[in-house]
Amino acid sequence: MNVTLELEPEVESLLKERAKANGCDVQDYVKKLIKKEVNRKRTFDEILAPFRQAVENSGVSDDELDSLFTETRKEVFKAKRERQQN
């Protein structure tokens, strides 16, 4: 895949310096950076961001959300107990 980037002169200069410091050319350095970013594990905040945004957009209050989770947890535990008894 070929990608063309338009970088500000300061960013380009820093990129060249970092590539040189890492003992590679700019193209290889950029490939390493992209590979590292693509393969990194997402943080818990990153994983939850879409859910948090959906909750915010829904207008559900913290108390309503807490009640929803509490009731759902009770239902799950009840269903689990019922399965274990059968």
N, C-alpha and C positions, 0 to 999 in steps of 0.2 A: 504494500500500500504506500502510495506517495502522498505526502501532506505538505502543504506550503504554509509557512507561518510568517506573519508580519510582526516583527518585534521592535519595540522601542530600542534606540541605540544603546541605552544604559543596560537594558536587559540582555541584549545581544552580547555586549561586552562582558557582562558577568557570566553568561553562559559559556563563552569562549574560555574565560579564566577557569571556571569550574571543570570544564572538559579537560583542559590542559593539566590541571591539578590532579585529575583522576587518571591521567595517562592515556587519554583517548581523544579522538576528534569529536567535533560537535555532534555529528550525526549519530555516532555510537553512544555518546553521552545522553542525548535526547531519547534514544531507544531504551537505554537503561532506566531513565527516569520514568518513562511511560510504562514500561514493563513492571517496575516496582509499584507504581500507583495502581495499575490495573489489578495486580495480584495481591495487594494488601488487604488485610481483614478490615471490614468496616467496623466502626465503633458502635457501641450500643445507641448512642445519640443519633448516629446516622441511620441506623436501622429503624429507630422509632420515629424519626422525623415525619414520614408520611402519615403515620397514625396520629401524632400530635397535631399536625396541620388539619387533618380530617376532624378531630375533636374540636379544635378551635373554630373551624368553619361551621360545625354543626350547631354551635350555641349551647351545647350541653354543659351544665355547671359541674364543678368539681364534685359536689355532693351527689348529683345525679349519676355521674360516672362511677363514683365510689359505690353507690347502691347497685348499679348494674353489675359491677365486678363481684360484689358480695353475693348477690343473688345467683349469679352464674356459677360462682364457686360452690355455693350450697347445692345447686342442682347437679353439678358434676360429682361432688362427693356422695350425694344421695344415690345417683345412678351407679356409681362404683360400688357402693355398699350392697345395692340390690343385685348387681352382677355376682358379687362374691358370695352372697347368700344362696344363690341359685345353683 
